[in-house]
Amino acid sequence: MIRNMLWILILTALCGGCSHTRLAHMIVDAPNKGTSVNPALDLDGPALHALGVDQQFRVPVGPPAASIGVWVVEPKNVKTPRGAVIVLHGLLAQRVIMLRDAQMLADAGYRAVLVDLRGQGRSTGDYLTFGVVEARDMVQVIDDLDRRKLIAGHIGLFGMSFGAATAIEVAGIEPRVRAVVALAPFATMREEVPHFGHQMLPTFTWGLAPEDFRQIEDEAGMIAHFDPDAASPLAAIARTSAPVLLAHGTADLIIPVEQSKELHAAAAEHSELLLVPGAGHITLWMDMDGTVARKAREWFGRYLR
């Protein structure tokens, strides 16, 4: 999400007269748009073993049709997993960067399931929908995990940035989700897109008024066939009864901490806000002192029992 939108704004400045349509495409066009992902080129057994991955498979989802790449990391210190936690990466990223988080969860006794979200990594798909279609994909992934008998105990979700927002949106439509840990989620697509433009590159976006951003977002929704107003973890967190841990750095310039505060206010009775003083968007995820990992293990330990 971060790099994609950064390029949107840079290209706006470079091309001068870029149309709203061009900018809308930049928001929602997936990295893998128009390309096929050959399953035969997925990592083989020895490479997976070197990464600590125990299983690899693909899940067909849709509509729109896509093939989702899935890895499973099994806990080694318990006979029966304490639960299954699906781990979701940020935008323009992929599951491999979340292996550290998956291993942390596996070490705590959970079966960790890493997913490449549609259109990214080793998953197919043409468009990004800020969690709307991605959440429906994850429901189908949960169904597949159930068929494979890989759901031991309750289901949790752990996500970062775009993945954190998607995790909350999944909880909003899937009652099997019993707990969520969301690191630096956005509250709504409508709120985040203009914030990033004005905050990070004001010289390039000074001419874009709120109505310009709204028109661009509306066109992006038409291109990718989703309602931008539905891209709302804020609405989802109010719908779900699953406890949600919101972790956010107070120095986050990419997705400001106020968005997690807004999410917490919308679901104060079943959410908790963990503020990490001085942490930015990436340094929160890096979690150098282990604060977020400790709290995540405690959260899942409490609600996935």
DRENRORO-157860 format. One line per 3 residues: number of its first residue (from 1); their letters; for each residue x negated, y, z of N, C-alpha, C. Coordinates in steps of 0.001 Angstrom, whole numbers, plus 500000, padded with zeros to 6 digits. Layout:
N
NUM	A	X Y Z X Y Z X Y Z ~ ...
//
This chain:
305
1	MIR	499181 498808 500000 500000 500000 500000 499141 501251 500000 ~ 498106 501279 500837 497283 502466 500999 496581 502808 499696 ~ 495829 501846 499142 495066 502118 497940 495969 502389 496750
4	NML	497091 501668 496674 498008 501859 495557 498516 503292 495528 ~ 498960 503783 496672 499502 505134 496718 498409 506175 496560 ~ 497198 505866 497007 496082 506781 496804 495842 506980 495315
7	WIL	495869 505879 494563 495692 505979 493115 496844 506736 492474 ~ 498036 506569 492994 499177 507323 492466 498876 508814 492500 ~ 498404 509263 493656 498213 510689 493836 496988 511200 493087
10	ILT	495926 510408 493037 494746 510811 492276 495094 510945 490798 ~ 495811 509945 490276 496174 509972 488863 497145 511098 488559 ~ 497956 511468 489542 498829 512620 489358 498010 513858 489054
13	ALC	496934 514044 489827 496082 515203 489629 495334 515128 488300 ~ 494859 513943 487956 494054 513792 486747 494874 513964 485484 ~ 496101 513460 485506 496884 513512 484279 497749 514762 484189
16	GGC	497776 515542 485257 498459 516829 485207 499956 516692 484995 ~ 500352 516346 483782 501764 516310 483438 502389 514947 483565 ~ 501830 514073 484411 502401 512734 484564 503889 512835 484909
19	SHT	504673 512025 484268 506111 512051 484505 506465 511333 485792 ~ 507676 511607 486268 508187 510876 487422 508215 509380 487142 ~ 508511 509022 485887 508566 507602 485533 507213 506942 485714
22	RLA	506153 507607 485280 504810 507048 485439 504468 506868 486917 ~ 504790 507864 487720 504505 507776 489148 505337 506674 489803 ~ 506585 506535 489367 507440 505483 489914 506860 504111 489625
25	HMI	506358 503914 488421 505715 502640 488091 504512 502391 488988 ~ 503728 503419 489253 502539 503240 490083 502894 502796 491491 ~ 504069 503213 491962 504487 502832 493305 504854 501355 493375
28	VDA	505548 500849 492360 506131 499510 492481 505492 498440 491601 ~ 504672 498814 490627 504031 497783 489808 503074 496963 490667 ~ 503276 495659 490679 502435 494768 491489 501074 494562 490825
31	PNK	500037 494281 491609 498724 494001 491034 498744 492880 490009 ~ 499625 491893 490206 499682 490739 489299 500753 490888 488226 ~ 501266 492089 488034 502339 492277 487060 501901 491804 485673
34	GTS	502761 491004 485059 502521 490559 483698 501463 489490 483551 ~ 500960 488982 484663 499927 487951 484589 500461 486668 485219 ~ 499898 485566 484795 500260 484277 485373 499180 483859 486365
37	VNP	499589 483096 487350 498653 482552 488339 498608 481051 488120 ~ 497477 480553 487682 497326 479129 487380 497083 478352 488670 ~ 498032 477511 489095 497837 476746 490333 496576 475879 490304
40	ALD	496153 475482 489093 494963 474638 488990 493710 475380 489444 ~ 493794 476725 489508 492644 477519 489930 492697 477887 491409 ~ 493722 477398 492126 493734 477591 493576 492528 476883 494186
43	LDG	492109 477315 495343 490927 476733 495986 491107 475236 496188 ~ 490003 474503 496071 490061 473059 496283 489830 472718 497755 ~ 489877 471431 498054 489782 470966 499437 488549 471427 500184
46	PAL	487339 471230 499629 486130 471659 500352 486105 473158 500626 ~ 486553 473957 499661 486566 475406 499866 487557 475789 500963 ~ 488718 475142 500970 489698 475398 502016 489166 474992 503379
49	HAL	488510 473830 503426 487942 473360 504688 486922 474358 505226 ~ 486125 474926 504315 485122 475909 504741 485772 477145 505345 ~ 486980 477467 504888 487713 478615 505421 488497 478275 506685
52	GVD	488603 476985 507000 489386 476574 508158 490852 476371 507844 ~ 491186 476223 506547 492569 476032 506128 492858 474538 506015 ~ 493968 474105 506604 494304 472684 506649 495231 472235 505535
55	QQF	496114 473118 505069 497027 472762 503982 497167 473939 503028 ~ 497425 473599 501765 497706 474607 500749 498844 474110 499863 ~ 499815 474972 499614 500891 474613 498698 501529 475892 498183
58	RVP	502465 475728 497249 503153 476865 496648 504650 476708 496873 ~ 505334 477831 497007 506782 477830 497233 507450 478663 496136 ~ 508329 478054 495340 509078 478847 494354 510160 479657 495060
61	VGP	510259 480939 494722 511249 481814 495346 511960 482614 494255 ~ 512992 483327 494672 513698 484186 493751 515190 484140 493998 ~ 515947 484962 493296 515482 485855 492233 514905 487169 492762
64	PAA	514099 487831 491908 513497 487345 490673 512472 486251 490965 ~ 512321 485334 490025 511488 484155 490242 510037 484531 490488 ~ 509435 483845 491438 508008 484019 491735 507502 482742 492396
67	SIG	506209 482580 492388 505554 481448 493047 504660 482005 494144 ~ 504937 481592 495383 504254 482136 496560 503191 481158 497048 ~ 501961 481642 497162 500876 480828 497684 500878 480811 499198
70	VWV	500730 479605 499775 500816 479436 501229 499628 478618 501722 ~ 499029 479063 502820 498015 478299 503543 498531 478012 504951 ~ 498094 476895 505512 498444 476546 506887 497170 476281 507668
73	VEP	497065 476918 508824 495954 476680 509749 496535 476041 511003 ~ 496102 474815 511281 496641 474063 512414 495861 474361 513703 ~ 496576 474362 514839 495870 474464 516127 495106 473177 516399
76	KNV	493919 473296 516942 493079 472121 517186 493063 471700 518657 ~ 493599 472556 519530 493450 472307 520964 494739 471844 521633 ~ 495783 471575 520825 497036 471075 521396 497543 469932 520531
79	KTP	498271 469018 521141 498820 467898 520389 499996 468334 519528 ~ 500846 469194 520087 502006 469714 519373 501935 471234 519361 ~ 502036 471863 518173 501986 473331 518116 503056 473966 518990
82	RGA	502705 475107 519565 503628 475831 520437 504685 476588 519641 ~ 504516 476673 518339 505423 477389 517459 504729 477614 516136 ~ 505449 478203 515194 504878 478527 513884 504929 480033 513699
85	VIV	503788 480625 513335 503717 482066 513134 503301 482342 511693 ~ 504145 483064 510972 503852 483453 509594 503086 484769 509620 ~ 501956 484803 508915 501035 485942 508945 501098 486659 507601
88	LHG	501394 487976 507630 501613 488758 506416 500605 489898 506300 ~ 499978 489990 505140 498942 490991 504888 499546 492325 504455 ~ 498690 493337 504356 499101 494640 503864 499139 494692 502347
91	LLA	499474 495866 501813 499627 496026 500374 498274 496013 499680 ~ 498262 495447 498461 497047 495301 497667 495988 494516 498422 ~ 496435 493612 499255 495536 492718 499981 495961 491292 499667
94	QRV	495485 490337 500453 495879 488949 500264 495610 488177 501548 ~ 496109 486963 501589 496122 486184 502824 494735 485958 503399 ~ 493713 485880 502534 492386 485540 503018 491873 486550 504047
97	IML	492270 487815 503916 491757 488799 504860 492400 488648 506239 ~ 493505 487875 506307 494188 487668 507582 493772 486367 508261 ~ 492732 485718 507742 492304 484449 508336 491862 484607 509783
100	RDA	491228 485724 510100 490808 485927 511490 492010 485941 512420 ~ 493081 486621 511979 494301 486686 512791 494947 485308 512899 ~ 494940 484569 511781 495517 483219 511798 494734 482317 512744
103	QML	493422 482430 512733 492616 481596 513613 492843 481960 515076 ~ 493021 483249 515336 493333 483680 516703 494625 483029 517182 ~ 495622 482971 516307 496899 482368 516668 496773 480852 516814
106	ADA	495995 480227 515907 495787 478778 516007 495053 478433 517294 ~ 494085 479248 517675 493355 479011 518923 494270 479116 520136 ~ 495365 479887 519977 496335 480019 521064 497391 478920 521023
109	GYR	497259 477975 520072 498149 476823 520031 499263 476888 519009 ~ 499247 477902 518136 500313 478046 517151 499871 477544 515780 ~ 500810 477033 515016 500561 476744 513602 500673 478077 512854
112	AVL	499586 478511 512237 499566 479788 511528 499786 479548 510044 ~ 500727 480285 509465 501083 480133 508053 500757 481446 507343 ~ 499752 481416 506483 499345 482612 505753 499997 482626 504384
115	VDL	500537 483778 504012 501284 483906 502759 500693 485037 501930 ~ 500536 484807 500626 500307 485896 499687 501663 486431 499267 ~ 501964 487673 499625 503246 488259 499245 503348 488370 497727
118	RGQ	504585 488393 497220 504807 488350 495768 504016 489444 495045 ~ 503446 489031 493908 502707 489968 493073 501310 490276 493544 ~ 500868 489611 494610 499554 489893 495176 498811 488592 495451
121	GRS	497490 488666 495496 496705 487483 495779 496958 486395 494762 ~ 497325 485196 495253 497596 484062 494369 499090 483829 494177 ~ 499886 484881 494373 501330 484790 494152 501722 485580 492911
124	TGD	502741 485089 492232 503224 485786 491045 504297 486795 491427 ~ 504674 487598 490442 505694 488613 490667 505257 489929 490053 ~ 506215 490669 489531 505893 491892 488800 506005 493166 489618
127	YLT	506845 493141 490675 507120 494398 491363 507021 494258 492888 ~ 506687 495368 493519 506675 495508 494973 507936 496258 495374 ~ 508587 495803 496434 509868 496409 496818 509885 496860 498277
130	FGV	508717 497077 498854 508617 497598 500213 509396 496756 501226 ~ 509391 495462 500991 509965 494530 501957 511348 494017 501617 ~ 512025 494612 500651 513402 494208 500364 513441 492795 499781
133	VEA	512806 492590 498631 512755 491258 498030 511774 490374 498781 ~ 510687 490953 499273 509691 490173 500003 510301 489491 501226 ~ 511231 490156 501895 511882 489545 503053 512709 488336 502630
136	RDM	513414 488444 501515 514187 487295 501028 513252 486148 500645 ~ 512097 486492 500079 511103 485456 499769 510714 484688 501029 ~ 510495 485420 502121 510021 484769 503349 511089 483862 503947
139	VQV	512353 484203 503774 513416 483291 504217 513304 481968 503463 ~ 513023 482047 502161 512875 480828 501369 511598 480067 501736 ~ 510561 480787 502124 509357 480121 502617 509663 479382 503913
142	IDD	510432 480000 504805 510816 479339 506052 511626 478085 505753 ~ 512535 478171 504794 513302 476975 504394 512365 475861 503936 ~ 511348 476230 503150 510404 475231 502644 509575 474635 503783
145	LDR	509160 475461 504714 508414 474956 505869 509260 473965 506654 ~ 510543 474263 506769 511453 473366 507473 511537 472022 506748 ~ 511671 472054 505428 511734 470808 504653 510457 469987 504798
148	RKL	509339 470678 504934 508053 469997 505083 507777 469581 506529 ~ 508729 469884 507424 508593 469573 508850 507380 470276 509458 ~ 507174 471517 509040 506055 472308 509542 506492 473365 510547
151	IAG	507771 473364 510902 508232 474285 511939 508289 473526 513250 ~ 507302 473764 514068 507267 473151 515404 507649 474235 516401 ~ 508735 474032 517110 509168 475065 518039 509811 476224 517304
154	HIG	509618 477436 517816 510256 478620 517252 509334 479306 516243 ~ 509909 480263 515506 509204 480964 514444 508891 482388 514868 ~ 507636 482785 514651 507221 484159 514869 506648 484743 513592
157	LFG	506544 486061 513546 505952 486762 512410 504896 487722 512915 ~ 503768 487769 512215 502668 488670 512559 502285 489388 511275 ~ 502359 490724 511265 502063 491437 510036 501306 492723 510273
160	MSF	500606 493160 509220 499848 494394 509244 500352 495343 508161 ~ 500649 496594 508520 500999 497642 507579 502226 497253 506739 ~ 502086 497114 505432 503178 496663 504569 503708 495317 505055
163	GAA	502807 494434 505478 503222 493135 506006 503968 493253 507316 ~ 503614 494251 508123 504317 494478 509388 505742 494953 509131 ~ 505876 495896 508191 507206 496371 507831 508049 495236 507264
166	TAI	507431 494415 506411 508144 493275 505836 508565 492301 506925 ~ 507695 492062 507909 508027 491146 509001 509287 491600 509732 ~ 509400 492897 509984 510591 493412 510654 511821 493232 509763
169	EVA	511640 493452 508461 512764 493279 507543 513197 491815 507459 ~ 512248 490887 507547 512602 489464 507595 513455 489181 508834 ~ 513003 489689 509980 513749 489459 511221 515158 490018 511133
172	GIE	515332 491070 510331 516646 491686 510191 517645 490844 509431 ~ 517159 489846 508672 518084 489003 507901 517963 487522 508242 ~ 517004 487143 509091 516760 485727 509375 516791 485466 510883
175	PRV	517881 484879 511388 518005 484662 512831 517051 483617 513396 ~ 516420 482817 512533 515461 481841 513042 514182 482492 513553 ~ 513941 483742 513186 512761 484464 513682 513016 484866 515123
178	RAV	512131 484425 516012 512340 484650 517440 511442 485735 518032 ~ 510394 486156 517311 509507 487195 517826 508685 487754 516677 ~ 508368 489058 516765 507589 489740 515729 506490 490557 516396
181	VAL	505298 490518 515812 504222 491440 516165 503914 492245 514909 ~ 504155 493561 514969 504023 494432 513804 502953 495483 514066 ~ 501876 495420 513298 500768 496359 513434 500918 497477 512408
184	APF	501135 498688 512890 501223 499892 512057 502249 499776 510937 ~ 503500 499457 511249 504531 499391 510203 505035 500788 509850 ~ 505583 500916 508640 506313 502143 508322 507770 501954 508733
187	ATM	508456 503074 508950 509856 503015 509381 510793 502878 508189 ~ 510562 503660 507154 511342 503561 505922 510433 503934 504756 ~ 510759 503406 503592 510051 503803 502381 510231 505293 502123
190	REE	511443 505785 502337 511739 507191 502094 510843 508112 502927 ~ 510530 507675 504124 509720 508496 505028 508237 508411 504710 ~ 507777 507219 504357 506344 507011 504203 505778 507555 502903
193	VPH	506488 507402 501794 505931 507821 500503 505576 509314 500491 ~ 506478 510223 500834 506080 511637 500833 505066 511985 501915 ~ 505150 511286 503074 504164 511572 504117 502755 511355 503607
196	FGH	502537 510211 502978 501190 509899 502515 500704 510950 501525 ~ 501555 511334 500602 501159 512317 499609 500774 513640 500225 ~ 501616 514172 501081 501346 515486 501656 500213 515457 502679
199	QML	500087 514360 503422 499094 514289 504484 497694 514022 503957 ~ 497582 513102 503015 496268 512633 502598 495685 513419 501427 ~ 496526 513892 500525 496026 514626 499355 496879 515877 499104
202	PTF	496851 516813 500030 497732 517983 499902 497427 518832 498681 ~ 496150 518892 498268 495808 519699 497097 496497 519178 495847 ~ 496632 517850 495756 497209 517238 494569 498739 517171 494622
205	TWG	499328 517329 495784 500773 517117 495906 501526 518359 496378 ~ 500836 519479 496426 501501 520670 496944 502738 521043 496114 ~ 502737 520665 494845 503854 521025 493979 505022 520063 494041
208	LAP	504862 518947 494763 505948 517960 494833 506840 518257 496036 ~ 508068 518596 495762 509039 518883 496814 509717 517596 497246 ~ 510426 517617 498387 511127 516407 498837 512046 515819 497773
211	EDF	512713 516670 497013 513602 516137 495983 512825 515450 494857 ~ 511569 515901 494617 510735 515219 493622 510406 513800 494080 ~ 509985 513682 495331 509676 512360 495857 510907 511461 495811
214	RQI	512055 512032 496150 513266 511208 496159 513607 510722 494749 ~ 513441 511575 493774 513695 511171 492395 512718 510079 491956 ~ 511465 510228 492335 510459 509225 491988 510798 507888 492652
217	EDE	511188 507933 493929 511557 506705 494641 512797 506066 494026 ~ 513777 506884 493652 514987 506352 493016 514634 505648 491712 ~ 513756 506274 490927 513368 505660 489661 512564 504388 489900
220	AGM	511712 504401 490934 510963 503192 491284 511920 502059 491627 ~ 512987 502382 492354 513983 501362 492683 514666 500800 491453 ~ 514961 501660 490481 515588 501173 489251 514637 500282 488463
223	IAH	513376 500646 488434 512379 499853 487708 512264 498460 488331 ~ 512174 498413 489662 511938 497147 490371 513228 496482 490848 ~ 514374 497079 490520 515684 496478 490816 515920 496302 492322
226	FDP	515710 497368 493066 516054 497354 494492 516466 498757 494909 ~ 517128 498822 496043 517594 500093 496592 516535 500625 497561 ~ 515900 501751 497266 514894 502290 498183 515426 502531 499592
229	DAA	516708 502829 499710 517278 503023 501046 517318 501724 501845 ~ 517300 500581 501141 517298 499286 501819 515903 498905 502299 ~ 514893 499609 501847 513520 499355 502300 513334 500044 503642
232	SPL	513968 499480 504656 514100 500160 505942 513898 499221 507128 ~ 512670 499068 507592 512471 498370 508865 513274 499023 510000 ~ 513544 500317 509866 514315 501019 510889 515714 500420 511021
235	AAI	516362 500141 509902 517669 499498 509953 517545 498050 510399 ~ 516478 497377 509952 516311 495957 510270 516062 495726 511750 ~ 515275 496585 512374 514945 496367 513791 516179 496560 514660
238	ART	517134 497367 514188 518379 497548 514928 519304 496351 514753 ~ 519163 495639 513617 520024 494473 513360 519555 493230 514090 ~ 518245 493056 514187 517727 491816 514753 517809 491829 516275
241	SAP	517883 490638 516837 517781 490513 518297 516405 489997 518699 ~ 515543 489744 517708 514205 489235 518008 513359 490323 518667 ~ 512648 490000 519732 511753 490981 520345 510636 491362 519381
244	VLL	510380 492664 519275 509384 493177 518339 508330 493973 519099 ~ 507074 493538 518984 505954 494302 519522 505429 495205 518418 ~ 505464 496512 518651 504969 497501 517708 503631 498019 518207
247	AHG	502558 497759 517471 501232 498249 517843 500811 499313 516838 ~ 500352 500448 517335 500006 501546 516421 498876 502375 517011 ~ 497943 502774 516139 496874 503662 516564 497354 505094 516598
250	TAD	496932 505835 517616 497383 507224 517744 496728 508139 516722 ~ 495653 507685 516068 494964 508503 515069 495210 507995 513647 ~ 496294 507277 513442 496609 506721 512123 497095 507837 511198
253	LII	496323 508107 510144 496705 509119 509169 497471 508537 507995 ~ 497450 507228 507849 498098 506574 506712 499591 506371 506992 ~ 499876 505716 508089 501260 505588 508564 501261 506147 509982
256	PVE	501792 507323 510188 501656 507979 511495 502357 507223 512612 ~ 501834 507386 513806 502355 506687 514967 503816 507027 515228 ~ 504251 508191 514758 505646 508576 514956 506612 507575 514325
259	QSK	506150 506865 513288 507056 505903 512654 507301 504697 513562 ~ 506272 504237 514279 506503 503167 515249 507319 503667 516434 ~ 507114 504916 516821 507927 505480 517897 509396 505520 517479
262	ELH	509641 505839 516223 511005 505863 515696 511610 504462 515702 ~ 510814 503482 515315 511283 502092 515335 511602 501647 516759 ~ 510727 501977 517683 510950 501590 519081 512223 502232 519634
265	AAA	512440 503496 519296 513638 504194 519784 514909 503562 519245 ~ 514836 502976 518052 516018 502358 517453 516347 501012 518065 ~ 515385 500438 518820 515610 499106 519407 514886 499014 520743
268	AEH	515112 499997 521593 514371 500073 522848 514589 498860 523731 ~ 515768 498219 523608 516085 497106 524500 515377 495817 524092 ~ 514897 495714 522859 514205 494486 522460 512906 494773 521692
271	SEL	512282 495893 522004 510973 496181 521415 510065 496799 522470 ~ 508779 496730 522175 507781 497346 523042 506769 498050 522152 ~ 506316 499220 522574 505378 500015 521797 504011 500008 522470
274	LLV	503029 499468 521770 501652 499450 522245 500879 500506 521481 ~ 500499 501579 522150 499714 502642 521534 498233 502408 521819 ~ 497418 502481 520776 495983 502288 520921 495313 503640 520709
277	PGA	494858 504275 521776 494318 505631 521673 493126 505703 520715 ~ 493174 506675 519812 492054 506931 518919 491934 505993 517737 ~ 492771 504964 517667 492661 503988 516574 493337 504518 515320
280	GHI	492678 504287 514182 493270 504611 512896 493962 503400 512310 ~ 494330 503503 511040 495097 502440 510406 494297 501145 510317 ~ 493060 501256 509879 492233 500065 509708 491601 499635 511025
283	TLW	491169 500600 511839 490517 500228 513100 491495 499552 514062 ~ 492791 499851 513947 493776 499118 514755 493721 497644 514407 ~ 493729 497349 513107 493704 495951 512657 492375 495286 512998
286	MDM	491268 496028 512918 489965 495459 513266 489923 495040 514735 ~ 490616 495799 515599 490833 495394 516996 489520 495006 517675 ~ 488599 495950 517683 487241 495637 518134 487180 495151 519584
289	DGT	488044 495641 520447 487998 495208 521848 489001 494095 522170 ~ 489737 493638 521151 490652 492515 521352 491962 492862 522027 ~ 492255 494158 522194 493483 494564 522882 494725 494048 522168
292	VAR	494765 494218 520841 495946 493822 520080 496108 492305 520093 ~ 495010 491581 519936 495078 490111 519948 495588 489597 521282 ~ 495109 490152 522371 495559 489710 523697 497051 489959 523868
295	KAR	497499 491121 523433 498916 491453 523578 499772 490579 522665 ~ 499264 490292 521455 500016 489436 520527 500178 488034 521097 ~ 499100 487488 521660 499195 486145 522257 500176 486139 523421
298	EWF	500139 487177 524212 501062 487280 525342 502506 487372 524845 ~ 502719 488147 523779 504072 488342 523226 504644 487017 522720 ~ 503864 486337 521899 504339 485058 521373 504462 484014 522479
301	GRY	503569 484071 523448 503665 483150 524575 504941 483320 525358 ~ 505407 484550 525417 506634 484835 526166 507887 484448 525392 ~ 507893 484721 524086 509139 484586 523321 509214 483385 522387
304	LR	508119 482667 522201 508180 481470 521383 508114 480201 522225 ~ 508233 480322 523526 508196 479148 524392 509382 478254 524119
//
